[in-house]
Amino acid sequence: MKLHVWSAALAALGSVLPVDASTLTPPVLPLVVRNPYLNAWLANAHHEPWTHWPMFWTGKTFGFGILASVPDTKTVYPLLGQPHAFLKKDNSDYTIGYPKYEGAVFDASTTNLTYTIASSESAQKAVKITLSFVSPITPTSTFRQALPASYMNFIVEGNLDISLFVDINGEWISGDRNNEVAWDLHEGKDAKASGSPIKSWKISRLHQQLLTEHDDQAEWGTLYFSGPADVQHQAGEIHSVCRQFAKHGHLLNTSEPSPRRMFENEPIFAFAKHFDLSHNVTADSALFTFSLIQDPVVQYASARGLTQMRPLWASYFFTAEQMLQFHYNDFPTAIKLANDYSAQLAKDAYASGSSEYKDIAELSARQVFGATQWSGTPDSPILFLKEISSNGNFQTVDVIFPAFPFFLYTNPQWLAYLLEPLLEHQLSGQYPNDYSMHDLGAHFPNATGHNDGNDEYMPVEECGNMLIMALALANALKDGSAPVFSRETPLSTQSLDPAVLKEFPSIDHYGMDKTFEDMGTTGGKAAVNWVSRSYTLWKRWNGYLVRESLIPANQLCTDDFAGWLANQTNLALKGIVGIRAMADLSALVGYDEEAKEYKRIAEDYIDKWQEFGISRDGTHAKLSYTWQGSWTTIYNLYADALLCFHIPEKKSSLGNSRFWTQEQEPLDGDASRSSRSTFVPDRIYQIQSDWYYNVVQRYGLPLDQRSLQTKSDWEFFAAAITSKKTRSTILTNVARWVNETVTALPFTDLYDTETSDYPGVQFKARPVVGGHFAFLALERACGGKAAESLKFLDEREPAKIDVAAVLQAEIAASSVQESTFEL
């Protein structure tokens, strides 16, 4: 590569590297994580990457290996996976050595693994190798976010000549290891002059099973593994291909006959690239991509009936090859947009919490999108979601709910695309119950609905979730709060086909989302239109909450692993906040009388809720109204703050007098409503902040007194609305868990706060980690006023509470006094 060309490549290289080094060392890191089926992770990330194969999110391994060869010394070095296990250890043609592993760093879109190899013949010669895995998050370009493809960039720096080898196998395209694999080499010859031609291995099942999974892997679709046209390639039996590279430092540009079974003389599909660093050039790179092409992506019971849904990218390109070539050439633009997002996220998260919080947010971002599939059209996108690992449900409402802070922070319109299939399906009359459905289908990728109404029974949970998310989205749209990330595109950005742009005016000629102003409207109008379209559903679900949420019947909440329970304090709060949200939704679309009535009901209910759900001594919320001596994390209080209900309506002071005035209000809620300044009183925030500080464990905040297990998403919901000291304590302990956990699968949200292990159930790779963005979404809500309204929590140190004594006293008191509910 000529020096002037390399200077441009170095600019791109600089943009790939994360903004800051990572503080935390999680046990698993994302590599190629784009959707539920294009989903590869670095296993055992505390150890060298060549000690284990990369894995699918389930823990099943993938054939994915990378080797380096130094021709001068005939030494071959493993970098990723275990391809060196297929080399002869006593061969005279080469020696197996091991590089110095410098470690991993990551940001929201990128994971970098770095190595150093020194020459065994000269102390002056060495090469630094960075394997950069990029699944870009691009909030200002839905078009790019919807491309089912990820990048892998090889970056070499130094003065030692080196060759790199990468291979994958058939485990990427089927969960059934007995299947036959078919492959072919596609060499692009129609790239534009300004682009870089590529070659691609096309790999698929010989006999595909449409819209079917095996062990959570897709049994349909074609994987394209692509690289620059000048790399060498070879497909064949794993021993012979790996040994060819180890012995000669290059591949043969051949392919053995296709097809054959996955492990019948196991075929691998490899590329190799030589880097000459010993002369004029001391740095170089080679870009590779992974793309899983599925068409259709899901089937969905839409308003027009059961429909096989095409991928969103198919609206922009006639063929997969066109999309792949665009994606490959788009690397500088995709990286810039992704790095703009990562830089802003790092800045905001650090300011909100700490460097540990920055790492947790960054680690969570790709995991959210690893559960999604894009469909629809450019003017009406749809984002489908799989409930990964817990049961595979399709578009689960109480999985979207914990994830939704990520979307509020990153791009609220994406939340609208996520809710759209649920709204369309229920507006079309295909769901018979008068409460919100739990999910769109028992198992992804088949959203066949529940026309018998027999989905998982969480009526208060899902109605509350939908109304809270609806108002949060409407507020974000009308406030114009996001995406606030840079909209600049490099001068080299490719233009889209003019015919596409004419048909879909919501994007510009560089594939960037247009703003509301660009399209001649406002966010406020968009919010009104969006709420109005589904108003019949909001009203129906609110009616259910009015009837059923104050004293919830025996039912499940989102934490269904804990079992059924009546009179759940936290669940009731969600329903009541949902009713209050409905008041604002009604007001937004001009139903002022309904808004006043819903607000009156919500205020009446929240007063009664305090009587029923708060302990007699006023120190904490109970798990259930009738469960004396219990406590719970009321993470649903987060919605009260997020929806701006805690911003005082009449009092401007956020100081000490505000807190103590409300602290003196009686528990029975007899204070005149005319003096109400907030929906949920300050006192509730204060006692819960104090309580959490006293019950937090080594690795975080348990859900309730029944066990030491917790959910990380709810920890962040709860911590977001506590004092700085309580928040910092919880965050520090969760960060300790990330570093010390004995779990060995992608980021779990369910763990034991004392042992750091799974509590029996193994949740992993779930999109609910979007809840880790709770701090960030809150700080953006209401123009920043939502977070400001909680500053009173920092006016004193957390109270010290003898938790055991308090609970024992409550149990003793309950034996002589019976709880009753008077409505």
N, C-alpha and C positions, 0 to 999 in steps of 0.2 A: 504493500500500500504506500502510495506516495505521501510525503510529509504533509502537503497542503490538504490532502484528503483526510489524513489522520487528525489534523487540527480540528476539523469539523466533527470527526468521530469522538474526539476527546470532550468536546462540548456536550455531546449526547451522553458520553460516559459520566461526566460530572453530574448530569441531571438524574442518572439512574441511582446514584448512591443516596442512601437515606440522609435525612437532614441531620440527625444526630445519632451517635452510637446508642445502642439499646442498653438499658439498665437491667432489665429482667432477662432471665434465662429459662424460658418455658421448655417443657419436655418434648414438645412437638411444634414444628413450624410449617406454615403454608408454603408450598412451592408453586404448584399449578392448580389454583383453586378458582374456578369460574362459575360452575353450576353443580347440581347434585351428582353429575356423572363425569365431568371433567374436574377431578378433585384429587390431587396428589399432595402428600405431606411428607416432610422430613421426620422420620421416626427417631426416637432416642436422641434428641437434639443436644443432650448434654455430652454426647460422645462424638467421636469422629464420624463424619457422614458415610464413610466406607465400611462401618461396622454392621450396618443394617441396610436392608432394601427400603426405599421409600414405600409409602403405603397409601391405600385408599382410606377414606375417613372411617371405615368400619374397622380398620386394623389389618385388613388383608393386604399382603404385599403386592407391589407392582414390579415387573421387570423394568428397571430404569437405572442404567449404569453409565458412569462417565470415567474415562481413563485419560491419563496424560502420558506421553512418551517423549523421552529426551533422546533424539537420534544419536548424539555424540557418544553417549554412554550405554546405549541399548538398555535403558532402564525404563520400566513402565510403572506408573503410579496410579492407584485407585483414588478417585475423588468423591464419587457418590455411588451408593449401592455396592454390590459385591461381584462385579464382573470379573475381578481378579481370581475369584474362586474357580473359574473355568480355565485358568492358565496353568501350565505345568510349572511347578515350583523348582524343578531341577533341570530346566531347559538351558542349553548352552547359548541359545540365540538371544535371550533377554534375561534381565534380572527384575524381580519385583521389589520395588522400594516403596517408601511411604513419605508423603510430603509433610511439611509442618502445617498443621491446621491452625489458622489464625482466629477462627471463630465465625459466628453468624451475627449479622445485624439486620434489622427489619424496620420498615415503616408501614403505612397503611396499604400500600400496593406492592411492595418489594421485599424480598428476602435475599440477602447477599451472603454467600459462603466464600471465604477467602483462604487461600493456601499460598505457601512459599515452597519452591523447589530450588535447591542450590545444586550446582554442578559438583559431581564427585571428583572432577578432574581439575577444577579451577575455583579457588575461593572468590574470585572476582566475578564469577558468572552466576546469575540467579534469575528466576522469573517469579513474578507474583501473578496468581490466577484468581480471578473473581468470577464465580458463577452467580449471575444475577437473574432471579426469577421474578417476573413482573406480571401481575394480573391487575391492570390499571383500573382505578376507581376515578371516574370522570364526571363529577356532578353537573358540569355545564354542557355535557354532550351525552344525552341518552342514546343517541345513535352508536357511539363508541362503546358505551357500557353494555349494549345489547349484543355486541359481537362475541360469539362463544369461543374465544381464543385467548391464549396467554403467550407471553414472551419468555425466552430464555436467552440471555446474552452471555457469551464467553468473552471475558476481557483479560488480556495478557499484557504485562508490563515488565520490562527488564532487558537483559542482553543475552539470554539463553534461548536458542531455537527450541521450539516445542511443538508437538502435535497433540491435538485433543480428539477424543472419540466419545460419541454418545450413542446409546442404543435404547430402544424400548421393545417390549414383547406384546403378545396377544392378551395379556392380563388387563390391558387398558380397555378392551372393547367387549368384555363379557365376564360376568361373575361365575359362569359355568366353565370350569377349566377343562372340560371334556369337549368343548366345542371346536369346530374347524375354523381356522383363521384364513382369510383371503387377503392378498396384498397386491399392490401394484405401485410402480414408480411413475409419478406424474411430473413432467418437466415443463414448466411454464415458458411459453414462447411468444405470448402476446402482450407482455408487459409494456407499458408506455416507456418511451425513451428515458424519461426522468426517473423511472423506477428501477429497482434492483430485481432481476429475474430470480425465481426460486425453483427449487425442486422439492417434491413432497412424497413421502411414503403415505399411501392410502391403505388403511387397515380396517377390516370389518369382519364380523361373523359371516361365514359363507351363507348360512340360512338364518336370516334375521327374523326376530319375533317382535313385531311392531308394538310399541307402548307396553313393553313387558320388562320386568326386572328379575334378576337372580342375585340374591344376597345384596340387594340394593344397587347393583350395577345395571346399567341399561343393556338390553339385549337387541337394540337396534341403533343404527347410526354408523358413521364412518369417521375414524380418527385420521386427521391429516397432521403428520409430523413433518415440518418444513424447515428448510435451511437455504442459504445462498446457493445459487446455481453452480458455483465453482467448488463446492465441497465434494469429497468423494463419498460414495455410498456403497452399501453391500447388504443384502438380505440373505440369511442362511442360518445354518445350525450354529448354536451359540458358541460351542467350543472353537469351531473353525474360524468364525468371524473374529472373536476376541483374540485368538492366537495370531491371526493374520495381522492385526493391528500391532500386537505386542512385538512381533518379530520384525515387521517392516516399517511401522509407523504410518501406514496408509492403508486404504481399502481398495478393492478391485473393481468397483463400479459394475457389480454383477448382482443378479437376483436369482435365487433358486426357484424352481417351479412352485406355484401356488395352486391350490390351498393344501393345508394339512392341519392335523390337530395341534392344539396349543402347545402341548409338551411332547409331541411326536418329533424326535430330532429337533428339539425346540427352536423354532425360527425366531430370529431377532432382526430388527430393522435399524440399521446404523448409518451414521454419518461420521466423517473425519475431516479435520482441517489442520493444515500445517501453518505455523506462524514463524516466519523468518525474522528474528529479532536481533541477530548478531551483526547486521550490517547498518543500513541507514535508518531503519525504523526501530524504535524501542517500545512501542505500544501498538496494539491492534485489537480487533474484536470480530466476533462472528455472531450473527443473530439467528436464532431458531424460534419456531412457533409451534404451539400445539392447538389444534382446533377440533372439536367434536361436532360434526354436522349431523343434525337430526331434523327431519322434516316429514311428519309433524313432530312437535316437541311434546305435546300433551293432547288428550281429548277432554273436552269441557262441555258440560250441559249449559250452553248459553241460552239466550232468549230465543234463538232460532232452532234450538234442539241440540242434540249431541253432535259436537263439531270437532273435527281434527284440526288443531290450531297450528298454523305455520309459524316459524320463527320470525321475529321482528326484522332481522337482517335481510330476509327474503324480499322485503319491500324495496330495498335499495339496490340489490344486485340480482342479475339474471342467473348466475351460477355460483356455486360454492367457491370455485377457483377464482372468480373475480373478487369475491369477498376476501379470500385468503391473501391475494396479491395486494389489495388495498390495505389490509391489516398489517402486512409485513412492511410496506412502504410508509405506513402511518406511525411507525415507532417513535420518531422524534416528537410528533404532536401528542400522541397518547402519553408519552412519558412526561412531557411538560405539564399537561393537564393533571395527570396523576400526582406529580410532584407539587403542583400548586395546592392541591387538596391536602396532601400529606403535610406540607409545611404549615398551612393554616391550622390543621388539626393538631399538630405538635405544639404550636404556639398556644392555641386555645386550651388544650388539655393540660399543658404545663401550668398555665395561669390558673386553671380551675382546681388542680389538685397537686401534681408533683410530676417528676420524671417517671415515676412508676405508673401513675395514671396515664400519662402519654403512651407508655408502652402497652398498657392493657387496652386502651382504645385502638391503637394501631393494630395490635394482634387480633382484635375482634372484627375489624372492618371487612376483610376478605371472607371471613367465616360467614358473615351475614349473606353475602352474595353467593357463597357456595351452596346455598339452599334454593336458589331462584332460577327461573327460566323466563326469558323475555319473549313476548308474542304480541299480537295485535298489529296495528299499522302505525306509521309515524305520527299521525294526528290523534290516534286513540291507542296508545300503548297499553299493554297488559303485562303485569309482573306476577307470574305464578310462583308459589312457594311450597316446598316440601318440608314437612315436620320431620327433619332428619333425626334418626336414631331412636326417638321415643316410641313412635309407632308408624311413621310414614304417612300420616294423614295429609290430605291435600288442602292447602289454604286454611290452616287451622287458625281460628280467630284468636285464641289465647296463646298462640305462638307469635302471631303478628304483633299482638299488644306489647309483650315485653321487648320486641325488636324495634318498636316504632320510634323510640328516641333517636336511633341511628338515622332514620329517614327524615325526621324533623330537622335534624342538624345538617344532614348532607344534601338533601333535596326533597322538600315536602311533596313535590309533584309525584315523586316516585311512590310515596305513601298512597296517593290517590290511585295510581296504577295497580297497587297491591290490593286495595280494597275493591276495585272495580268488579272483578269477577264475582265476589260475594254479593255485591249490590245488584248487579245485572241478573244473576240467577234468582235472587229472592224477589226482585221486582217483577219477574216474569211469572211468578206464582207457582214455582216448582217446589217450594218448601212449605209444608202445611201448618207448621206451628206458629203461634203468635209471639214467639221470642226468636232471637237471632240464632241461626244455625251455628253449630260448633265447627264444621268444616265442610268442604265441597266434595269430599270423597274419602272413602276408607283408606285408599292407598294411592299415592302419587305413582305414575303420571295420569291417573284416570279420575277426573272430576265428574263423576256420574251423578253426584248429588245424593240426597236422601229424601226422595218423594214420599217415603213412608213416615218421615219424621223421627226415625229411630237412630239419630246420631248420638254421640256421647252427650249425656245430660248435664249441661252447665248453663242453664237459662239466665240466671242473674249475672253470672260471670260474663257471658258473651254479649248480652244487651248492654251492660255497663261498658265493656271494652269498646264496642262499636260507637256508642254515643260520645265517649271520651275522646276516641281517636278522631271522630268526625269534627268535633269542635276544635281540637288541637290543629287539625289540618286547615280548617276554615280560618282560624286565627293566623296561622302562618301565611296563608295565601293573601289575606287582606292586609296583613302587616308588611308583606313583601320582605320577609325575613331571610329568605334563602332561595337559591344558593348564592352565597356571597363570595364564592371563590373566583379567582381570576378567570376572565373570559378571553384572554389574549391567546392567539394562535401563532405559531412560528410562520415565518414567511414561506417556508417550504411546504406548508400544509396543502394536501391535495384537495382539489375541488370535486364535488360530487356531480353525477350526471345531471345536466340541466333538466332533462325530462322528469327526473325524480323530484327535483326542487319545485318544479311547476305543479306537480301533483300533490306535494306535501309542503305547504308553506310554513309549517311550524319550525323548520330548521333552516339555517342559512347555508350558503354554498360551501362552507367548510365543515358542515355536519354539526354545528353548534346549535343548542336550543335557543330559539328566539325568546326574548322576554315578553311579558304581557304588553308592555309599551310598544315593542317592535310589531306586535300583532294588532295594535290599535285598540287595546282594552286595558283593564286594570286588574290587579290581584283581587280587589274588593268585588268587582263584578264576577270574576271567576269563582270566588268563594260562594257568592249568592247563587249562581247557576248550579254549582256542584251540590250545595245543600238542598236547593229546591227540588232537584231531580229525584232525590230519594226521600223526600220529606214524609211520604206515607210510611216508609220503613222506620224512620226515626220516631215518628209518633206512635207507631205500633209497639216498638220495643220500649219506649218510655212508659206507655200504658202498662206494660208487664211489670216494669220496675216499680211503678206507683203501687201496684197491687202486691208485689212479692218481695221487695228488697229490704224493707225496714226490719222484718223478722224473717230471714230466709229459712225456707223449709230444708229438710235433710237433703243435701245434694253435694255434688262435687264443686270445687273451685278449680282454678288452673293447676294448683298443686295436687293433681289427682292421685299421685303416688301416696299421699297421706290419707286417702280414703274419704268417705262421705261423712258429713257433719252438719248438724242443724245449728242455726243461730250464729253463724260465723261472723265475728265482729268485722274482720277485714273485708269479707265479701259484701256485707251490708253497706259498708262505707263506699265500696265501688259503685254499688247500685244507686246510692243516694247522690254521689257526685255525678253519676250519669244523668239523673233527673235534673240536677242543677245545670249540667251541660246542655240539656234539651231546652232549658229556658233561654239560653243564649242563642242556640240554633234557631229557635222560633223567632226571637227578636231580630236576628240577622235577615230573615226572609220576610219580615213584616207582620208576623202574627203576634202582635204585642199583647193582646189579652191572654192568649195561651201562654206566652212567656211569663207574664205576671203570676198566673196560676201555678205553673210548674216551679217557679222560684219560691212561691209561698209554701208549696208542698215540701220542697227540698229543705227549706229552712226549718220547717216543723219537724221533719224527719231527722235532721242533723242534731237538733236539740234532744230528741228522744234517744238517738243513737248514743249520745254521751251518757245518758242515764243508764242505758242497758249495757254498753260495751266497755266502760271505764271502771276500773276497780274502785271499791268503796273508799279506799284511802286516797284515790286520785293520783296514784303514782304511775299507772300504766294501763294499756289496753289489754283486755282479756282475749283469749283465743276464741271463746264462745260466750255468749251472754250468760249462760247458766253454769259455766265451768269456772267455779271459784278456785283461786290459787293457780290460775293459768296466766300465760302471757303470750303475746304474738307480735311479730313485726308487721305493722300496718303500712306496708309498702304502697297500698292504694291511696294513702294520703298524698303521695306525690302528685296525683292528678289534680288535686285541689290547688296546689301551687302552680303547676304547669299551665292550667287553664285560666290563670290570673284571678282566681277567686280569693286569693289571700292578699291582694292589693287593697288596702283600706279604701272604702268608698267615701268616707267622710272625714277621716282623721289623716292629716298630712304627716304627723310625727311618726317616725319609726323608732323612736328612742325608748328610754326606760319607762316613761309614763304610759306608753301604749301597752307595753307588756303587763305591767302591774295592774292597770285598769281592768284588763280582761281576766287576769289571774284571780281577781276578787269576785268575778261573776259566779253565781251559784251553779252547782252541777246540774240542778234540775232545769236549767235553761229558762227560768222565769223572767229573765231580763227582757225588757221591751225590745221588740224587733226593730223599732225605730232607732235604737242605739247600736244596732249591729254594724260593725265596721268591716268584718270579714265573714266568710262562710264558715269555715272551721276555725274555732278560736285559737289564738296564740298558745293558750295553755296546753292544747293537745300536742302541738309541735314540741313544746318545751319538755313535757313529761316523757315523750317518746325519745327525744334526743338524749335525755338523761338516762333513761332506762337502757337504751342500746349501749351507751358507754359502759354500763355496769354489767351487761351480760355478754359482751363480745368475747370471743374465744381466740385461741392462738392463731387460727386461720380464718377468722371472720365472724359474722353475726348469724347465729342460728335463726331458723324460721320461727320457732316457738319452743315451748318447754318440753315438748314430747320427745325430742331427740336433739342431737348436735348437728344434724344435717342442715345445709343451707342451699340457697339458689343464688348464684352470683349476680344474676340480673336484678333480683329483688334487693340484694344488698346495696346495689348502686341506686336503685329507686329510693330506698330508705335513707341512705347516707346523704343523698342530694338535698334533703330537707332537714338536716341536723346542723348543730353548731360546727364550726371549723374544727374544733378539737375532737368531737365525736367522728366527724367525717374522716379526718386524718387518721384516727385510730383504726377505723374499719378499713380504709384504703391500704394502710401499711400492712395490716394483717392479711388482706387478700393478696397483696403483692408478695408477701412471704409465702403464701400458699403457691403462687405461680412458680416461685423458685424452688420450693421444697416438695411439691406434691409427688406422690408415688404413682399417680395416674400416668398412663403412657399412651393416651389417645388424644386426638385434637380437643382443644379447650373444652372441658366439661363445665356445665353450669350447675351441677348438682354434686355436692361433695360433703364430707364430714369435716367439721371445723376443728376437730381435735387430732384425728389421724391423718388428714389430708387425702384420704383415699375415697373411692366411690362408696356410697352408703348401701351397697347391694346392687342397686340399679345403676347401669352404666349409660349415662347421657354423654354424648360427645358430638362435637362439630355442629351443634344446633344454632340456628340463627338468632335465638333469644339473647345471644351475647350483644346484640344491638342495644340491649338495656344498659350496657356499660357506658353508653353515651348519655345517660340520664342527667349528669351534671351539665353537659354541654347544651342539651336541648333546653333545660331549665334556664340557663343563663341567656339564651337567645329569645326566650318567650317574653311577650309583652314588652318588647323593646328593652329588655334587661330588667324591667321592674319586678318580674316574678321572683328572681333571685334576691333582688334588693329588699323585697318585703320580708325576708327571713333574717335580716341582719340582727334583729333583736336577740336571736339565739346566741350571739357571741358576747352578750353584755355581762355574762357571768360564767364561771367555771361550771362544768357538769356537776350536778348534785351527787354525793356519794350515797348509795342505797345498799342496804343489807338485803339482797334479793331473797335469799332463803327465808329470812325472818318475815319479810313482807308477805310472801306467799303463804307461809305457815299461818300467820295471823289471819289472812283472808279465809283460809280453809276453816279455821276455828270459828270465825265469826259466822260463816255460812251455815254451820251446824245448828245455830240458834235463830237464824233469820233466813227466810225463804225469798228467792228472787221472783218477782212478778212483773209482768209487762202490762201496762195500761196504755192503750192507744188513744 
